[in-house]
């Protein structure tokens, strides 16, 4: 019994087949995106180049065959470029050379980058030829450098921003849409008596915030993430280390390129001083109102243009009017009409000159009767001498006072 055997039979390489193989190989090399050149290793004289290589030559060489020319003749600056040294070393040692980003300095084109290999080949004369294959990658190198520079700039900006946020007295933090902290500045951590590291990766509830506060914060974070709109609210709060404060909280959605909320920035202003100042101002206003309502005079305050915006209770009790009726220039209905032109002239003069106003004239009471009053007004000026407000009083004159003033 004979056993079948499998054998690989090489095709007979006749002249026609050889010519075809050479033509096929030449066509393939010609169509290659790499610039290919074959030179002898002794003189570095060109033996063959493909079409892509011709594209990189100077225009004066592209119209004719460069075969037989020295590489230095078609390559300006060849001996000064460093390429010559690499060619000679490869020829001497028959060792391939490869560099994925070889920097080539050209006097005219400037610097360019090449994916370059130089391969020794045995020729028919038992000598060595050198085949150079190069693809320009300048655009890739420059793009990578640009990306690297952009990344460095982003990191630099991030360091600047984080340094600024870490140093600011306001509280700043970042959370994901679920409320998990991804950034906390030093001010917030110190206010809570915690470390930044301890706070990261946790929600406010996990950090031990009071349940109602943590829930409200989470609610605002969720609303900001869902609506992509800023949310805010003020609240009184006692920190985890027992420090009371009034806080103005802002929740700002940060959107990605798909217009989706990627993060929520928390901006918290400690407004305790402002709140205490407002409370003190309110308390001061209450005391002032109690004082001016207790004095017997009719008191009022006016803007720099003379429009009156505030009266004490004695004014309303005497005239029987309301603030709506008296606001602005509504008070003109109260002086005796016979005196009104002189009152207005004197008042306008004081407004124009910034000088005190003082005049006696009758004012109508709620019973319709006119009684004499001494009306005075003093301007309050700032450090620049600008009038900020007028303070006025109307003091009722009795019979004895009127007779005394007549004798004077």
C-alpha positions as CSV (number, residue, x, y, z in Angstrom):
1,X,0.0,0.0,0.0
2,X,1.3,3.4,-0.9
3,X,0.9,6.3,1.4
4,X,-0.2,9.6,-0.1
5,X,2.2,12.4,0.6
6,X,1.8,16.2,0.5
7,X,4.7,18.2,-0.9
8,X,5.1,21.9,-1.8
9,X,6.4,22.2,-5.3
10,X,8.1,25.5,-6.1
11,X,7.0,26.9,-9.5
12,X,9.6,26.9,-12.2
13,X,11.1,30.5,-12.3
14,X,11.6,31.2,-16.0
15,X,12.4,34.5,-17.5
16,X,8.8,35.5,-18.0
17,X,7.9,34.7,-14.4
18,X,10.9,36.6,-13.2
19,X,10.0,39.7,-15.2
20,X,6.4,39.5,-13.9
21,X,7.6,39.2,-10.3
22,X,9.9,42.1,-10.7
23,X,7.2,44.2,-12.3
24,X,4.7,43.3,-9.6
25,X,7.2,44.1,-6.8
26,X,8.1,47.4,-8.5
27,X,4.4,48.3,-8.8
28,X,3.8,47.5,-5.2
29,X,6.8,49.6,-4.1
30,X,5.7,52.4,-6.4
31,X,2.3,52.5,-4.8
32,X,3.7,52.5,-1.3
33,X,2.9,55.5,0.9
34,X,6.5,55.4,2.1
35,X,9.3,57.2,0.2
36,X,11.7,54.4,-0.8
37,X,15.2,54.7,-2.2
38,X,17.9,52.1,-2.9
39,X,21.5,53.2,-3.0
40,X,24.8,51.4,-3.2
41,X,26.7,51.3,0.1
42,X,30.1,52.5,-1.3
43,X,29.3,55.9,-2.9
44,X,25.6,56.1,-1.8
45,X,24.7,56.4,-5.5
46,X,21.0,56.1,-6.2
47,X,19.9,52.8,-7.9
48,X,16.2,53.1,-7.6
49,X,13.5,55.4,-6.1
50,X,9.7,55.1,-6.0
51,X,7.2,57.8,-6.9
52,X,6.7,58.9,-3.3
53,X,10.4,59.6,-2.9
54,X,10.3,61.7,-6.1
55,X,7.6,63.9,-4.5
56,X,10.0,64.9,-1.7
57,X,12.8,65.9,-4.0
58,X,13.4,69.4,-5.1
59,X,11.3,70.5,-8.1
60,X,14.2,70.6,-10.4
61,X,14.8,66.8,-10.0
62,X,11.2,65.6,-10.4
63,X,11.2,65.9,-14.2
64,X,14.0,63.4,-14.9
65,X,15.4,60.1,-13.7
66,X,17.7,60.5,-10.7
67,X,19.1,57.0,-11.0
68,X,22.9,57.1,-10.9
69,X,23.1,60.4,-9.1
70,X,24.7,60.7,-5.7
71,X,22.4,60.9,-2.8
72,X,24.1,64.1,-1.7
73,X,23.3,65.7,-5.1
74,X,19.5,65.4,-4.7
75,X,19.5,65.8,-0.9
76,X,20.6,69.4,0.0
77,X,22.5,69.5,3.2
78,X,23.0,65.8,3.2
79,X,26.5,65.8,4.8
80,X,25.3,68.2,7.6
81,X,22.0,66.6,8.4
82,X,23.2,63.6,10.4
83,X,21.7,61.3,7.8
84,X,25.1,60.7,6.1
85,X,26.5,59.3,9.4
86,X,23.6,56.9,9.7
87,X,24.0,55.7,6.1
88,X,27.8,55.1,6.5
89,X,27.4,53.3,9.8
90,X,24.7,51.0,8.3
91,X,27.0,50.3,5.3
92,X,30.0,49.6,7.5
93,X,28.2,47.3,9.9
94,X,25.4,45.9,7.7
95,X,23.2,46.7,10.6
96,X,19.6,48.0,10.0
97,X,18.6,51.4,11.4
98,X,15.1,52.3,12.6
99,X,13.6,55.4,14.2
100,X,9.8,55.9,14.5
101,X,10.3,59.7,14.9
102,X,13.5,60.7,13.3
103,X,14.0,64.5,13.4
104,X,15.3,65.8,10.1
105,X,16.7,69.3,9.8
106,X,16.3,70.8,6.3
107,X,17.7,74.3,5.5
108,X,14.6,75.2,3.5
109,X,11.8,73.2,5.0
110,X,13.0,73.4,8.6
111,X,12.5,70.5,11.0
112,X,10.3,67.5,10.0
113,X,9.8,64.0,11.6
114,X,10.0,60.7,9.8
115,X,9.2,57.0,10.5
116,X,12.5,55.9,8.9
117,X,14.2,52.6,8.4
118,X,17.4,51.8,6.6
119,X,17.9,48.2,5.7
120,X,21.1,46.6,4.2
121,X,20.5,44.3,1.2
122,X,22.9,42.0,-0.5
123,X,23.2,42.8,-4.2
124,X,24.2,40.6,-7.2
125,X,27.9,41.6,-6.8
126,X,28.1,40.2,-3.3
127,X,28.1,43.8,-2.1
128,X,25.6,45.7,0.0
129,X,22.9,48.1,-1.0
130,X,20.9,50.2,1.4
131,X,17.1,50.5,1.1
132,X,15.6,53.6,2.8
133,X,11.9,53.6,3.7
134,X,10.4,56.8,5.2
135,X,6.9,58.1,6.0
136,X,6.6,61.6,7.1
137,X,4.9,61.8,10.5
138,X,5.4,65.5,11.2
139,X,1.7,66.1,11.5
140,X,1.3,63.3,14.0
141,X,4.2,64.5,16.1
142,X,3.0,68.1,16.1
143,X,-0.6,66.9,16.9
144,X,0.7,64.9,19.8
145,X,2.8,67.8,21.0
146,X,-0.2,70.1,20.8
147,X,-2.3,67.6,22.7
148,X,0.4,67.3,25.3
149,X,0.7,71.1,25.5
150,X,-3.1,71.4,25.9
151,X,-3.1,68.8,28.6
152,X,-0.3,70.6,30.4
153,X,-2.2,73.8,30.1
154,X,-5.3,72.2,31.4
155,X,-3.3,70.8,34.3
156,X,-1.8,74.2,34.9
157,X,-5.2,75.9,34.9
158,X,-6.5,73.2,37.2
159,X,-3.6,73.8,39.6
160,X,-4.3,77.5,39.6
161,X,-8.0,77.1,40.1
162,X,-7.5,74.5,42.9
163,X,-5.0,76.8,44.6
164,X,-7.3,79.7,44.4
165,X,-10.3,77.7,45.6
166,X,-8.2,76.2,48.4
167,X,-7.1,79.6,49.6
168,X,-10.4,81.5,49.3
169,X,-12.4,82.0,52.6
170,X,-15.6,80.9,50.8
171,X,-16.6,77.2,50.8
172,X,-16.3,75.4,47.4
173,X,-16.9,71.8,46.5
174,X,-17.8,69.6,43.6
175,X,-20.1,66.6,43.6
176,X,-21.3,64.2,41.0
177,X,-25.1,64.3,40.2
178,X,-25.6,61.8,43.1
179,X,-24.1,64.2,45.6
180,X,-20.8,62.4,46.1
181,X,-18.0,64.9,46.8
182,X,-15.1,64.9,44.3
183,X,-13.5,68.2,45.4
184,X,-13.5,70.2,48.7
185,X,-11.5,73.3,49.4
186,X,-9.6,73.8,52.7
187,X,-12.0,76.5,54.0
188,X,-15.0,74.1,54.0
189,X,-12.9,71.2,55.6
190,X,-11.6,73.5,58.3
191,X,-15.1,74.9,59.0
192,X,-16.4,71.4,59.6
193,X,-13.3,70.3,61.5
194,X,-12.5,67.6,59.0
195,X,-9.7,66.9,56.5
196,X,-10.2,67.2,52.7
197,X,-9.2,63.5,52.3
198,X,-11.9,62.4,54.8
199,X,-14.6,64.3,53.0
200,X,-13.9,63.1,49.4
201,X,-15.9,60.2,48.1
202,X,-18.8,60.8,50.6
203,X,-22.2,62.4,50.6
204,X,-23.1,65.1,53.1
205,X,-25.3,62.6,55.0
206,X,-22.4,60.2,55.2
207,X,-20.2,63.0,56.6
208,X,-22.6,63.4,59.6
209,X,-24.5,66.6,58.5
210,X,-27.8,67.0,60.3
211,X,-30.4,64.9,58.5
212,X,-32.7,67.8,57.4
213,X,-29.7,69.9,56.2
214,X,-28.1,66.9,54.3
215,X,-31.5,66.2,52.6
216,X,-32.0,69.8,51.6
217,X,-28.5,69.9,50.1
218,X,-29.0,66.7,48.2
219,X,-32.4,68.0,47.0
220,X,-30.7,71.1,45.6
221,X,-27.9,69.1,44.0
222,X,-30.5,66.8,42.3
223,X,-32.6,69.8,41.1
224,X,-29.5,71.6,39.7
225,X,-28.4,68.4,37.9
226,X,-31.9,67.7,36.5
227,X,-32.9,71.2,35.5
228,X,-29.4,72.4,34.5
229,X,-30.2,75.6,36.4
230,X,-28.6,77.3,39.4
231,X,-30.3,76.5,42.7
232,X,-29.7,78.4,46.0
233,X,-31.0,79.0,49.5
234,X,-29.9,80.5,52.8
235,X,-30.0,78.8,56.1
236,X,-28.7,79.0,59.7
237,X,-26.3,76.1,60.4
238,X,-24.1,74.8,63.1
239,X,-20.9,73.1,61.8
240,X,-19.8,69.6,62.8
241,X,-17.4,71.2,65.2
242,X,-20.1,73.5,66.7
243,X,-19.5,76.8,65.0
244,X,-22.8,78.6,64.2
245,X,-23.1,80.4,60.9
246,X,-25.6,81.8,58.3
247,X,-24.8,80.3,54.9
248,X,-25.8,81.3,51.4
249,X,-25.6,78.1,49.3
250,X,-25.4,78.1,45.5
251,X,-25.6,74.9,43.4
252,X,-24.2,75.4,39.9
253,X,-24.5,72.6,37.2
254,X,-21.4,72.0,35.1
255,X,-22.4,70.6,31.7
256,X,-20.4,68.4,29.3
257,X,-20.2,68.6,25.5
258,X,-23.5,66.7,25.3
259,X,-25.2,69.4,27.5
260,X,-25.6,66.8,30.3
261,X,-24.8,67.7,33.9
262,X,-21.5,66.1,34.7
263,X,-20.8,67.8,38.0
264,X,-22.5,70.2,40.4
265,X,-20.4,73.0,41.9
266,X,-21.3,74.1,45.4
267,X,-20.5,77.7,46.3
268,X,-21.1,78.6,49.9
269,X,-20.8,82.1,51.2
270,X,-20.5,82.6,55.0
271,X,-22.9,85.5,55.5
272,X,-22.9,85.5,59.3
273,X,-21.3,88.9,59.6
274,X,-23.8,90.3,57.1
275,X,-26.7,88.7,58.9
276,X,-25.6,90.1,62.2
277,X,-25.1,93.5,60.6
278,X,-28.6,93.3,59.2
279,X,-30.0,92.3,62.5
280,X,-28.2,95.1,64.3
281,X,-29.5,97.5,61.6
282,X,-33.0,96.3,62.1
283,X,-32.7,96.6,65.8
284,X,-31.3,100.1,65.4
285,X,-34.2,101.0,63.1
286,X,-36.7,99.7,65.7
287,X,-35.1,101.8,68.4
288,X,-35.0,104.9,66.1
289,X,-38.7,104.4,65.3
290,X,-39.6,104.1,68.9
291,X,-37.7,107.2,69.7
292,X,-39.1,109.4,66.9
293,X,-42.6,108.1,67.5
294,X,-42.3,109.1,71.2
295,X,-41.2,112.8,70.6
296,X,-44.0,115.4,70.4
297,X,-42.8,116.9,67.1
298,X,-43.9,115.8,63.6
299,X,-40.8,114.2,62.1
300,X,-39.9,113.3,58.5
301,X,-37.1,112.3,56.2
302,X,-36.6,113.4,52.6
303,X,-34.4,112.4,49.6
304,X,-31.7,114.8,48.3
305,X,-34.3,116.1,45.8
306,X,-36.7,117.0,48.5
307,X,-39.2,114.2,48.1
308,X,-40.3,112.9,51.5
309,X,-40.3,109.2,52.0
310,X,-40.8,108.7,55.7
311,X,-42.9,110.3,58.5
312,X,-43.2,109.4,62.2
313,X,-46.5,108.4,63.8
314,X,-47.1,111.9,65.2
315,X,-47.4,113.2,61.7
316,X,-50.1,110.7,60.8
317,X,-51.9,111.2,64.1
318,X,-52.0,115.0,63.6
319,X,-52.8,115.1,59.9
320,X,-55.0,112.0,59.6
321,X,-53.2,111.0,56.4
322,X,-51.4,107.9,55.2
323,X,-47.9,107.3,53.8
324,X,-49.3,106.7,50.3
325,X,-51.0,110.1,50.4
326,X,-48.0,112.0,51.7
327,X,-45.2,110.2,49.8
328,X,-43.1,112.4,47.5
329,X,-44.6,115.9,47.3
330,X,-48.0,114.8,48.8
331,X,-47.2,116.9,51.9
332,X,-48.0,120.1,49.9
333,X,-51.7,119.6,50.8
334,X,-51.0,120.1,54.5
335,X,-49.5,123.7,54.7
336,X,-51.9,126.7,54.7
337,X,-52.5,127.5,51.0
338,X,-51.7,131.2,51.7
339,X,-48.2,130.2,52.9
340,X,-47.5,127.4,50.4
341,X,-45.8,129.5,47.7
342,X,-43.4,131.0,50.2
343,X,-42.8,127.5,51.7
344,X,-42.0,125.9,48.4
345,X,-39.6,128.8,47.4
346,X,-37.7,128.6,50.7
347,X,-37.6,124.7,50.5
348,X,-36.3,124.8,46.9
349,X,-33.7,127.3,47.9
350,X,-32.4,125.1,50.8
351,X,-32.3,122.1,48.4
352,X,-30.3,124.0,45.8
353,X,-27.9,125.5,48.3
354,X,-27.7,122.6,50.7
355,X,-28.5,124.9,53.6
356,X,-30.8,124.3,56.6
357,X,-34.5,125.1,56.2
358,X,-36.3,127.0,59.0
359,X,-39.8,128.6,58.7
360,X,-43.0,129.1,60.6
361,X,-46.3,128.4,58.9
362,X,-49.7,126.7,59.7
363,X,-50.3,123.0,59.1
364,X,-53.8,121.5,58.7
365,X,-54.8,118.9,61.3
366,X,-57.2,116.0,60.7
367,X,-60.0,118.2,62.1
368,X,-59.5,120.7,59.2
369,X,-58.0,123.4,61.4
370,X,-54.7,125.1,60.7
371,X,-52.2,125.5,63.6
372,X,-48.8,127.2,63.6
373,X,-45.7,125.1,63.5
374,X,-42.0,125.8,63.4
375,X,-40.6,123.6,60.6
376,X,-36.9,122.9,60.4
377,X,-34.8,120.6,58.2
378,X,-31.1,119.7,58.3
379,X,-29.1,118.0,55.5
380,X,-27.0,115.0,56.3
381,X,-23.9,115.0,54.1
382,X,-21.2,112.3,53.4
383,X,-17.4,112.9,53.4
384,X,-17.6,114.3,49.9
385,X,-20.1,116.9,51.0
386,X,-22.9,115.2,49.1
387,X,-26.4,115.4,50.6
388,X,-27.7,111.9,51.4
389,X,-30.8,112.7,53.3
390,X,-32.8,115.5,54.9
391,X,-34.1,115.2,58.5
392,X,-37.0,117.5,59.4
393,X,-39.3,118.3,62.3
394,X,-42.4,120.3,62.7
395,X,-42.8,121.7,66.2
396,X,-46.3,123.1,67.2
397,X,-46.2,126.6,68.5
398,X,-48.4,127.6,71.5
399,X,-50.0,131.1,72.0
400,X,-47.2,132.1,74.4
401,X,-44.5,131.1,71.9
402,X,-46.1,133.0,69.1
403,X,-46.4,136.2,71.1
404,X,-42.7,135.8,72.2
405,X,-41.6,135.4,68.6
406,X,-43.7,138.5,67.5
407,X,-42.0,140.7,70.2
408,X,-38.6,139.4,69.0
